[in-house]
């Protein structure tokens, strides 16, 4: 009798989706948390434009400074060629290896030295009040022939701003008679005329430079502008040409073309955050002087558009008229004054201008060293002015 065999039935094969689901359920939750953590780290690293790994792989040597100038420039051949800082490298503070970390640290902390001022109140021809804060330096006694350095701060900055103190302290120790020109309505000074300060007006700077020159006719005058202050300084130098009574100047992180900067600040989320912060500063300025503003709110003379104002206040078109030795420093990762606005060709064509650009630095901070107590561009300006002064004496 033949044996009958019953076939053994095998279970139906699982689908790939079921296998994936089963594997996912068996994976510990800690693995998922680790993946999310890594994704978050990568996002923050890119969002904040951190360059720590690049610095690490380069052995923390920093990136070389790029100089743009006319090949026949006497300013470069006689002065800048001897400046070791400008021919070196810039390495940011390791724990501030991001333009956003640098800029935020400058705003909220700053690591600024203690600087004391003596205030002089300057009255403009229209009745406007400008506060001139002169640095009090007990270590160095300045005379009538001591070099004078005028600092023109940024948008809503004044003599108490961290980067202004870094510059004022360094230059005062070097023997300069340092004065900070606070814009109208800033530095605790009220608006006393029907005019506010704007980025397109250079007459205030012109008036105070002439005022200081009359006070100290034998003293060489230098000027440093930062951010919007740099824009005003370059406009003034371009407008006055050889008539500007200034020996040398430096423009740090200038916006150059305000229309391009305006478009840049609306482009990405992080730039829009900066735009809101700048707007908040201007709102505070308006609130401080709301009584004067309310009196002028119906003034019928305001007819130009916002874009027309930005075009008018841009200093890029004034570079060709500069006849004073001018050092311009800009960071290519500046989160506010974009490198897209830098007038490369205009700087290259003018024998009196040298443009120094760095890969990193943020908007004005340029912190260096592990403690972030040193500012790179302050050292660069100090060496530039010192070398320029020695060249003038030869």
Buried (B, 14 or more C-beta within 10 A) or exposed (E): EEEEEEEEEEEEEEEEEEEEEEEEEEEEEEEEEEEEEEEEEEEEBEEBBBBBEEBEEEEEEBBEBEBBBBEEBEBBEBBBBBBEBBEBBBBBBEEBBBBBBBBBBBBEEBBBBEBEBEBBEBEBEEEBBBBBBBBEBEEEEBEEEBBBBBBBBBBBBBBBBBBBBBBBBBBBBBBBBBBBBBBBBBBEBEBBBEBBBBBBBBBBBBBBBEBBBEEBEEBBBBBBBBBBBBBBBBBBBBBBEEEBBBBBBBBBBBBBBBBBBBBBBEEEEBBEEBBEEBEEBEEEBBEBBEEBBEEBEEEEEEEEEEEEBBBBBBBBBBBBBBBBBBBBBBBBBBBBBBBEBBBEEBBBEBBBBBBBBBBBBBBBBBBBEEEBEBBBBBBBBBBBBBBBBEBEEE
